Amino acid sequence: MEINIHHVLNAAETKWNFLKFKPGIVGGHCIGVDPYYLAHKSKELDINPEMILAGRRINDSMAEHIFNLILKKSIKNKLDIKNTNFLIYGLTFKENCPDFRNSQSLKVYQEFKKLNLNISVYDPYLSEPIDGYHHSDILYDLDEKVFDSILLLVPHKELNNINLKNHLSTYGFLFDLKNFYDSFEITDIITL
């Protein structure tokens, strides 16, 4: 519907008991793993934890959904997928945290690797290689590098000191999963 999520959340905040949850993918242990313990025990007690498992199915399918959105946008922008340079910014399971366990960004990365696409990854909290990533894909700084598509998956506070627009090619686009940027800041931007 092309409705700005910032406008929706700002309007919803006028309600006295509103809890502000932003769109994105959920990793880590608490939400990514612990619900399965509760679901397992519920099933042992003949209770169907339908809502818990539905939430997990939706979140577990988001990496593939995000990947498909990026491919569609790339094709719409007439990018040659096999020669497109993609960047994932943010690998930890949440903002401003050095923990990479159960990171959903890794799943998005793996979708790109399945098709042998040119994907690089950058996270300011990454100081050494981590399991699941090809070491040659890991960047420890962005320098003057330019990409055709940047996937902003985890907007760490360090992002306030980086202008991702400077790292986009002429026909490039930014996929801002967490709606970090106001849609007017970068002209070719897509969000959830």
N, C-alpha and C positions, 0 to 999 in steps of 0.2 A: 504493500500500500504506500510505500515511500513516505512513511511517517517518521519524523525525527525522534529517536528514542529519548534524547535529552528533553524535548518538549513534553513527552508523555510522563517521564519521571518527575519533572518539575511540577507538572499539574498534579500528579498523584501525591507529591509531598505535602500538598495543602491539606490532606486528610490527616487527622491527629494521630492515627495509629499506623500510618503507612511505614513499611520497612523497605528500604531502598536496596533492591537487588538488581545488578546490571547484567546484561546478556554476556555470554561467554561460555567457555568449556571449563568443566570442573575436574580437577585432578586431585592429587594428594591422597591421603589415607582416609580422613574422616568421612568425606562425602563419596569419594571414589571407591572405597573398599568396605568400610564398616556396615553400610546398609545390607550387604550380602550376608553378614553374620546374622543380622536381625531377620532377614528373609529366610535363611536356613532354619533358624530356630522356630520361626512362625510356621513354616511348613511341617516341622516335626510335631507341632501342636495342632495340626490340621487347620491352620489359619492361612488364608490366601493373602499375602502382602502385595496385592495388585498395584497399589499406588507407588510403593517403594520400587518395585521391579520395573514399572512403566517409566519412572524417572531415570532409572539406571539405563534402560534401553535407549531412551532418547539421548542421554548424555554420551553413551558409548557409541552412538552412531554419528555424533557431531563431526568427528575428524573427517570421515568420508563425505559428509554433507558440505563442510567447508571446502574440501578439495574440489568437489564438483562445482561449487560456486566460482572458485578461482578459474577452473578450466573454461567454464561458460563465458566468464568475463574476458578471459584471454582471447578466446575465439572471436567474441564480439569486437574486441579491439584489434582484430586481425593480426595477432601475434602468432608467429610460428612456434608452436608449443615446444618442439624439440630443441629449438635454439633460444628459447626464452630463459632469462636469468631470474630466478625467484629467490627471495630472501624471507626467512622466518625470523622475525624479531621477537624474542622472548621465549624462553624454553622452560623456565621453572614452572611449578604447578600453580603459583599465584604471584601477584605483584610484590616486589620488594622483599623477596624471600629467596635464599640461595638453595632451596630444596628442589631437586629434580625428580624425586620419586613420584611415580604414577603421573608424570606430566602428559597431558593430552596433546601438547605441542609435538611430542615425539611421534604420536600416532598420525598427526597431519604430515609430518616429515616423511614417515614411512609410506604414505600414500603417493608422494612424489617419487620416492625411490622405486616403487613398484613399476613405474613407467620409465625409469631411468631419466628423469627430467633433471635439469640443472638447478639444484636447490642448495642454497647456503643457509647457515643458521648463525645467529648472533644473539648473545645474551650477555649483558655487562657483569652478571654474576658467574659467568663461566670462565674459569681460569685454567682448566685442564680438560682433556677429552673425557666424555662420559659414555657409558655403554649405550649401544643402540644407534649411534651416529657414526658415519664414516668420517674419520679424522680430517680428511681433505675438504669436507663440507663445512667445517667449523671455522668461523672467523673470530678473531680476538679483538678486532677493531674494524670500523667501517671505512676509515680513511676517505679516499675520494671514489670509492666503489659506487657503481651505478647498476640498478636492477630494473627489470621490466615490470616486476610485480613484487610488492613488499606486503607480507602478511604480518600485521601487528597483532600478535596473539596475547602477549603479556606486557602491558605498558608499565614498566618499572619507572620509578621516579627519575632515573637517569635520562629518560626520554625527554624530559623538560629541557635538556641541554643539547638535544639532537634535532635537527630539522630533517625529517625523513624525506621531505619533498626534494631536498638537494641530492638524494640518492636514487631518484626515479628517472628513468629514461624519458624521452620525449613522449612516447606512447604508453608509458608505464602507468600503473594504477596502484593505489593503496587499499588493502583490505583491512579495515579497522574493526577487529572483532569486538573490542570492548568499548567502542565509541569514545576513544581518547580525544580525537580531534573533532572540533566542530566541523560540520560538513562544508562550511564556507572556506576553511583554511586550505584545503587541497581540492582541486577541481574534479579530479577523477577518483572518487572514493566510493567504496561499497562497504556496507555494514550489515550486521544481522538485524 
